[in-house]
Amino acid sequence: MKQRNKGINWYIKKMMFAVSLVLAVFLSIKEVSEVGKKADLHKAENWAKEGAGLGASYIWRHQYPAATWEEKDQKGLLSDTHEKSVITVICDFLFSQSPLYRYAGSSGKTETDHGEADPAYEGYLESGKFYEEHSFLLYDGGEESGEDGSINAGTHKAQPAEQPSVGGDTAASQEPEQNQAAQTDQPAKTDKGNTLNADKDPAMTCASSAIWPIAGTVYRKEQLADYDFMIKHFYSVHTSTTAGRDLMKSDKFLSEDFTLEGGSDKPQILIYHTHSQEEFADHGPDNPTATVVGIGNYLTEILTAKGYSVIHDTSVYDLQNGKLDRNKAYTFALDGITDILQKNPSIEVILDVHRDGVNENLHMVNQVNGKPTAPIMFFNGVSQTPKGPIEYLPNPYRNQNLAFSFQMQLDAAAYFPNLTRKIYIKGLRYNQHLRARSALIEVGAQTNTYQEALNAMEPLAEVLDMVLQGN
């Protein structure tokens, strides 16, 4: 009898070993076959364990029917097996000792705690977070839009007069009914020359002109009173700042009067260049004037011919010791133009003329007055971040600066469609705090030719004249 029991026990042990081995082989095959199918390893593991447990349990119950499988041991191996059978616990132990199981189980889903981080590393993370949130403070000059053409880069083809655009945004195609109403509802009268009379109608949101016909879009005051409409069609707001409803009020912008009071016997307009070294695509030994200073010279000539007294400051503010340094250019420019204003307090208009920086594969050019023209972009610094005002950069003329560019934008939309891109708003001040009629103007980009930039100066001078004449 004793010999017989030994034989049975040996047989059971062999069977259990064989069953475990077969199941392990099946599990391996299943894992390999399911690698490309994103197999659920956890389910396969449970399936193998349950199968092994059922097989061994079946053999054991038939050999020892009086044995109980649900006895619990509160210590050692069975201390946490509240609802597991003994055979399941044994299978767990066997699988946990398998190298294959260990390797498969180290999938990186759990993180190893290496203790407290180095305090210096915490400081590094905090400083990185600060500069990520205030990255605009690190930009060279900070006024280049860096556009890729998807949002604010102007149109690539000239649009017909029936579908004018504002700021490079195809406003007519997006708002056909509104734009059509804006044009057909205009009460302005026209003379034989198809031009507006000099007397401006109160309902108009653009200047009146006895020379230029309306070729683009005239917006109704009700449209501009809609904050969402105004932001969508006229502005591109950088993430370094905000342009809230409390600031962007079209009625206040339109009510500002920028008519020049003084005569032209004293300086009225100052043109300068914070970044005088900005060049255009065809700049070189054969064309050394193809810079923003060159287009500033041409703008000075046009405005002088219109009867304005203009000072063109050609000082270099972005070169220090022969090296390009735009980080401090605004500081040096502030010193320079402040000195000019002290000597010429009659100056009421300050224009900082730049050219933008965009992706090299973007060539912004539109037909304006029948000429290939680089679009211009009015740029406003509002001296605030999303968290609030920048206290060390106060600008008492911020609202007037915004109104000044907005009125020029509206006149351009009416008389010179495709001339302007959307007005760009960013967080710093950009020396616009010295006069109410201050504007930073981006003329084309580095991918434009010098002639395309020059062609933009004529219509720019016209819209500036309209605003300064108070039409």
Stockholm file with secondary structure:
# STOCKHOLM 1.0

chainA/1-471         MKQRNKGINWYIKKMMFAVSLVLAVFLSIKEVSEVGKKADLHKAENWAKEGAGLGASYIWRHQYPAATWEEKDQKGLLSDTHEKSVITVICDFLFSQSPLYRYAGSSGKTETDHGEADPAYEGYLESGKFYEEHSFLLYDGGEESGEDGSINAGTHKAQPAEQPSVGGDTAASQEPEQNQAAQTDQPAKTDKGNTLNADKDPAMTCASSAIWPIAGTVYRKEQLADYDFMIKHFYSVHTSTTAGRDLMKSDKFLSEDFTLEGGSDKPQILIYHTHSQEEFADHGPDNPTATVVGIGNYLTEILTAKGYSVIHDTSVYDLQNGKLDRNKAYTFALDGITDILQKNPSIEVILDVHRDGVNENLHMVNQVNGKPTAPIMFFNGVSQTPKGPIEYLPNPYRNQNLAFSFQMQLDAAAYFPNLTRKIYIKGLRYNQHLRARSALIEVGAQTNTYQEALNAMEPLAEVLDMVLQGN
#=GR chainA/1-471 SS CHHHHHHHHHHHHHHHHHHHHHHHHHHHHHHHHTGGGTCCHHHHHHHHHHHHHHHHHHHHHHHCTTCCSCCCCSSGGGTTCTTCCHHHHHHHHHHHTCHHHHHHHCSSCSCCCCCSCCHHHHHHHHHHHHHHHTGGGGSSSSCCCCCCSSSSSCCSSCCCTTSCCBTTBCHHHHSHHHHHHHHHTCCCCBCTTSCBCSSCCTTCSSCCCSSCCCCSCCCCHHHHHSHHHHHHHHEEECTTSCCCTTTCCHHHHHHCCCCCCSCTTSCCEEEECTTTTCBCTTCBTTBTTCBHHHHHHHHHHHHHHTTCCEEECCCCCSEETTEECCTTHHHHHHHHHHHHHHHCTTCCEEEEEEEECCCTTCCCCEEETTEEECCEEEEEECSEETTEECTTSCCTTHHHHHHHHHHHHHHHHHHSTTSBCCEEEESSCTTTTSCSEEEEEEEEETTSCHHHHHHHHHHHHHHHHHHHTTC
#=GC SS_cons         CHHHHHHHHHHHHHHHHHHHHHHHHHHHHHHHHTGGGTCCHHHHHHHHHHHHHHHHHHHHHHHCTTCCSCCCCSSGGGTTCTTCCHHHHHHHHHHHTCHHHHHHHCSSCSCCCCCSCCHHHHHHHHHHHHHHHTGGGGSSSSCCCCCCSSSSSCCSSCCCTTSCCBTTBCHHHHSHHHHHHHHHTCCCCBCTTSCBCSSCCTTCSSCCCSSCCCCSCCCCHHHHHSHHHHHHHHEEECTTSCCCTTTCCHHHHHHCCCCCCSCTTSCCEEEECTTTTCBCTTCBTTBTTCBHHHHHHHHHHHHHHTTCCEEECCCCCSEETTEECCTTHHHHHHHHHHHHHHHCTTCCEEEEEEEECCCTTCCCCEEETTEEECCEEEEEECSEETTEECTTSCCTTHHHHHHHHHHHHHHHHHHSTTSBCCEEEESSCTTTTSCSEEEEEEEEETTSCHHHHHHHHHHHHHHHHHHHTTC
//
